[in-house]
Amino acid sequence: MNKVSTTILMLLLFCGSISFAQSTEELKASALRDAKIASQATLKMEFGKLLKYTYPKIMELMGGKEKAIELLNTTFSTMKENGFVFEKADILGVSDVVFEDDQYRCYIEGFNQMVMDGKRIKSKSYLFGVYNSEAKFWYFLEAKQLKNEAMINMVFPNFKTSLKIPDDEITTEDI
């Protein structure tokens, strides 16, 4: 290979790696944005908006959008009647974005703070994100569901990921 060909090849490889880095950074930023929207929708009980970002198979398992909204409204109303208060729903960070099984994927670290029965509950939990490349936004599901074999086989048959998703952490304190 001559010097010009080698230089062109090096430039193409370099530019290609910059392009991939930029696209994964853009995907990471959009995952953070979409997770924040979903988190705030939960806090405000805007379930129609929340379901836009819910992985479609999860919504299907809930019986469709209308049934899912009804279920979420009933669940949160019952919790509220029992003294449940959602104090915080924050998104703390996004993992690296990986491309596997023809999907961009990541996980999102979140922090929730709630009050119920004289206790403050603090929870660090994780969402698993799958990018919808046609609509240009992320779908999410609770990452802990990936450890439920029956559930994961319904949602992602033959599921495998290189992402190392941490376990949820919950603490309680008397108030």
Secondary structure as UniProt FT lines:
FT   HELIX           3..43
FT   TURN            44..45
FT   HELIX           47..52
FT   HELIX           56..61
FT   TURN            62..63
FT   HELIX           65..81
FT   TURN            82..83
FT   STRAND          85..94
FT   STRAND          98..100
FT   TURN            101..102
FT   STRAND          103..116
FT   TURN            117..118
FT   STRAND          119..132
FT   TURN            133..136
FT   STRAND          137..142
FT   HELIX           143..147
FT   HELIX           149..155
FT   TURN            157..158
FT   STRAND          169..174
//
